[in-house]
């Protein structure tokens, strides 16, 4: 009886050990304070909307990879309204390794009227202004041609 109980315990322990293999941490969307600076801003008009691309240098100070999706990264218009992320094949959100720093693009889809508002980028709770209100008129943006927007 003891031999059978020992065998069952050994088999169960081996199965448990196999199930406990160490794996790399999954990308986090938890907000860990990170340093960032905006490097570039481009706008491309498409019908009555604008595809806005923000390039920022972001340092992930957290212990896990950082996925640049909401709520970690968010764009706000002048009335503190959250902008929608621009989702398209080939524009998947960047993932920054723990302790790493890199230039990463975020993509946003704005209504034409929102382009005239002040825009603010937030990364892990830290906000930085991208442009002031009135500095760009929607009608001045050419259709389907990315235009660099001066940073403040």
C-alpha positions as CSV (number, residue, x, y, z in Angstrom):
1,X,0.0,0.0,0.0
2,X,2.8,2.4,0.9
3,X,4.5,1.7,-2.5
4,X,1.3,2.5,-4.4
5,X,0.7,5.7,-2.4
6,X,4.4,6.7,-3.1
7,X,4.0,6.0,-6.8
8,X,0.8,8.1,-7.0
9,X,2.5,11.0,-5.1
10,X,5.5,10.8,-7.4
11,X,3.4,10.9,-10.6
12,X,1.3,13.8,-9.2
13,X,4.4,15.7,-8.2
14,X,5.9,15.2,-11.7
15,X,2.7,16.5,-13.4
16,X,2.7,19.5,-11.1
17,X,6.3,20.3,-11.9
18,X,5.6,20.1,-15.6
19,X,2.7,22.6,-15.2
20,X,4.9,25.0,-13.3
21,X,7.4,25.8,-16.0
22,X,8.6,29.4,-15.9
23,X,7.3,31.5,-18.8
24,X,8.0,35.0,-19.9
25,X,5.6,37.6,-18.6
26,X,2.7,38.5,-20.9
27,X,2.6,42.1,-22.0
28,X,1.0,44.3,-19.4
29,X,-1.6,46.9,-19.8
30,X,-1.2,47.9,-16.1
31,X,-0.1,51.5,-15.7
32,X,3.5,51.7,-14.5
33,X,4.9,55.2,-14.4
34,X,7.1,55.6,-17.6
35,X,9.1,58.4,-18.9
36,X,8.1,59.7,-22.4
37,X,8.7,62.5,-24.9
38,X,6.8,63.2,-28.1
39,X,9.1,63.1,-31.1
40,X,6.7,63.6,-34.1
41,X,3.1,64.2,-34.9
42,X,1.5,63.6,-38.4
43,X,-2.1,64.0,-39.6
44,X,-3.7,62.4,-42.6
45,X,-7.2,63.4,-43.6
46,X,-9.6,60.7,-44.8
47,X,-13.1,61.9,-45.6
48,X,-14.4,63.7,-42.5
49,X,-11.9,62.1,-40.1
50,X,-8.1,62.3,-39.5
51,X,-5.7,59.5,-38.9
52,X,-3.2,61.0,-36.3
53,X,0.1,59.3,-35.7
54,X,2.1,60.2,-32.6
55,X,5.7,59.1,-32.3
56,X,7.0,59.1,-28.8
57,X,10.2,57.9,-27.1
58,X,8.9,55.8,-24.2
59,X,10.8,54.1,-21.4
60,X,9.1,51.2,-19.6
61,X,10.2,51.4,-16.0
62,X,7.9,48.5,-15.0
63,X,8.8,44.8,-14.4
64,X,6.8,43.5,-17.3
65,X,6.4,44.3,-21.1
66,X,4.2,47.3,-21.7
67,X,1.6,47.1,-24.4
68,X,0.8,50.6,-25.8
69,X,-3.0,50.2,-25.8
70,X,-5.7,51.9,-23.7
71,X,-5.7,52.6,-20.8
72,X,-1.8,52.7,-20.8
73,X,-1.7,55.2,-23.7
74,X,-4.6,57.5,-24.4
75,X,-5.2,60.7,-26.5
76,X,-7.5,63.4,-25.2
77,X,-9.1,66.2,-27.2
78,X,-9.6,69.7,-25.8
79,X,-12.8,68.8,-24.0
80,X,-11.0,66.0,-22.2
81,X,-12.7,63.4,-24.5
82,X,-10.9,60.2,-25.2
83,X,-10.0,59.7,-28.9
84,X,-10.5,56.3,-30.5
85,X,-7.5,54.3,-31.4
86,X,-6.9,53.8,-35.1
87,X,-6.9,50.1,-35.8
88,X,-5.7,48.7,-39.2
89,X,-3.6,45.7,-40.4
90,X,0.1,46.5,-39.9
91,X,-0.5,49.1,-37.2
92,X,-0.5,46.8,-34.2
93,X,0.3,48.5,-30.9
94,X,4.0,48.4,-29.9
95,X,5.1,46.4,-26.9
96,X,8.1,47.7,-24.9
97,X,10.1,45.2,-22.9
98,X,10.6,45.7,-19.2
99,X,13.3,48.3,-18.6
100,X,13.6,49.1,-22.3
101,X,13.3,52.5,-24.1
102,X,12.2,52.9,-27.7
103,X,10.5,55.1,-30.2
104,X,7.0,53.9,-30.7
105,X,4.0,55.0,-32.8
106,X,0.5,55.3,-31.6
107,X,-2.4,55.8,-34.0
108,X,-5.7,57.7,-33.4
109,X,-8.9,58.3,-35.4
110,X,-10.3,61.8,-34.9
111,X,-13.4,63.5,-36.1
112,X,-12.5,66.5,-38.3
113,X,-13.8,68.9,-35.6
114,X,-11.4,67.4,-33.0
115,X,-8.3,68.4,-35.0
116,X,-8.9,72.1,-34.1
117,X,-9.0,71.3,-30.4
118,X,-6.0,71.0,-28.1
119,X,-4.6,67.5,-28.0
120,X,-2.9,65.8,-25.1
121,X,-1.2,62.4,-25.0
122,X,-1.3,60.4,-21.8
123,X,1.1,57.5,-21.1
124,X,0.7,55.6,-17.8
125,X,-1.1,58.6,-16.2
126,X,1.5,61.2,-17.3
127,X,0.1,63.8,-19.7
128,X,1.9,65.9,-22.3
129,X,0.4,68.5,-24.6
130,X,0.7,67.7,-28.4
131,X,-0.8,70.8,-29.9
132,X,-2.8,73.9,-28.8
133,X,-6.3,74.7,-29.8
134,X,-6.7,76.3,-33.2
135,X,-3.2,75.6,-34.5
136,X,-4.6,73.3,-37.3
137,X,-7.7,73.7,-39.4
138,X,-9.3,70.5,-40.7
139,X,-10.0,72.1,-44.1
140,X,-6.3,72.8,-44.5
141,X,-5.3,69.2,-44.4
142,X,-5.0,67.5,-47.8
143,X,-6.9,64.3,-48.5
144,X,-4.9,61.0,-48.1
145,X,-1.5,62.7,-47.6
146,X,0.3,62.6,-44.2
147,X,1.4,66.1,-43.0
148,X,3.9,66.8,-40.2
149,X,2.3,68.8,-37.4
150,X,4.7,71.2,-35.5
151,X,5.0,70.3,-31.8
152,X,4.6,72.9,-29.1
